[in-house]
Amino acid sequence: MDTLTTLLFLRHGVHEANPLIRVALATGDPRIAVGLPKVLAALLASVAWYSGRRRLLRKVNVLYFAFVVWNLAAVWAG
């Protein structure tokens, strides 16, 4: 959802706040610049899951939920 909402707000002209993603967006395709870090996040989540770090995984999920809410608010605000 974070990837989809990020692409949505970029499409509506809202600028990316993350400086690393902003640099990646300036150099190429936004789907790759936004999607590649999410693939890395999914790999790290898998490591957390299989190593039994479920509390950490729950905290990260809450953080990503906050990102999605922020992205939707940014689209709504224009």
N, C-alpha and C positions, 0 to 999 in steps of 0.2 A: 504494500500500500504506500510506503514511503516513496518508492520509485515512481509510482503512478501519480501520486499527488505532487511530487517535485516536478515531473514533466508537465503536469497540468498548470502549475503556477508559473513555470517558465514560459509556457505557451501564452499565458495571459500577461506577460511582461513584467512579472515580479522577479527581482534579481535574487540569485543564490547568495545566502549569507556565509556558507562554509568557504573559506578562502581556498582550500585544496580543490574542492569541486569547481569553484569559480575558475581556477586556472585550467582544470581539465576541460571545462566547457569552452574556454577560449581557444583550445587547440583542436577540437574535433566534434564528433557527433554527440549531441546531448544524451542520447539513449545509452551510449557506451560510457560516457563520462559519469552519468548518474547510476547506471546499472552495475558497473564493475565494482565499486565499493560495496554494493549490496550483496554481490556474490561473495566477496571477502567476509562480510558480516555473517552470511549464512554458513560459511565454512567455520568461522570462529564459534558460532552458535552450536554447530555440530560437535566441535571439540568440547565445549562447555557441557553439552548434554551427555556425551559419552564418558566424560571424566567426572560426572556426578555433581557438577557445579550448577545445580538447578536454581538456587537462590540468585546467583549472578545472572542467569538467563532470564529469570522473572524481572529483575531490575532493568535489564537491557530492553526487554519487551515493553516495559512501561515507558522507557525513554523513547523508543521508536513510535509508540502510540502518541506521545507528546509531539513528536515531529510531524506525524500525520495531521494531528489537530492543528498545529501551527501552519502547516502548508494549506490546509483547507481555509483557515482564517485569513491567510494572506491572499488567497484567490478571492474570497468573499469581499475583503476590504479593497481589493483592486490594486 
